[in-house]
Amino acid sequence: MNTIPDLQLSQELQELYLENKEWRSEIDFLKDEHRFFTKLLNAEKLATIRHGKEQIEMIGTNLALLQQKIDDLENLTSKHQHLLESILSDNEKHIGLELIEQNAAISKEIKFLLASDRQIKKDLFSLVEGVKI
């Protein structure tokens, strides 16, 4: 009888599922930040800065890249969540190594996007520090 390993596997899958839900929350945070940064970057006062034009363009490019990565990661975590749900609901589903690899890849990408977000925030802060309101 395999009840102990099945129970342990079920708990581990539930942990992965909860971790995935947390990632979805972090993606929502990144989307909100991106929306705020974009509005800030397009603000009239910021547009009048002549000396920071290259920096503004660089931040705009970084924001566009961040948005694409957020969208890609949102799709990936959604698929991952559905996969975990199907595994949890169907005891006969086979679990492969790709599930663990995908989980690790998502975790790594979330960390990268959060670091990118922090860098954009620092760049915007240094740009607006000199703006007189």
Stockholm file with secondary structure:
# STOCKHOLM 1.0

chainA/1-133         MNTIPDLQLSQELQELYLENKEWRSEIDFLKDEHRFFTKLLNAEKLATIRHGKEQIEMIGTNLALLQQKIDDLENLTSKHQHLLESILSDNEKHIGLELIEQNAAISKEIKFLLASDRQIKKDLFSLVEGVKI
#=GR chainA/1-133 SS CCHHHHHHHHHHHHHHHHHHHHHHHHHHHHHHHHHHHHHHHTCHHHHTCSTTHHHHHHHHHHHHHHHHHHHHHHHHHHHHHHHHHHHHHCTTCCCCHHHHHHHHHHHHHHHHHHHHHHHHHHHHHHHHTTCCC
#=GC SS_cons         CCHHHHHHHHHHHHHHHHHHHHHHHHHHHHHHHHHHHHHHHTCHHHHTCSTTHHHHHHHHHHHHHHHHHHHHHHHHHHHHHHHHHHHHHCTTCCCCHHHHHHHHHHHHHHHHHHHHHHHHHHHHHHHHTTCCC
//
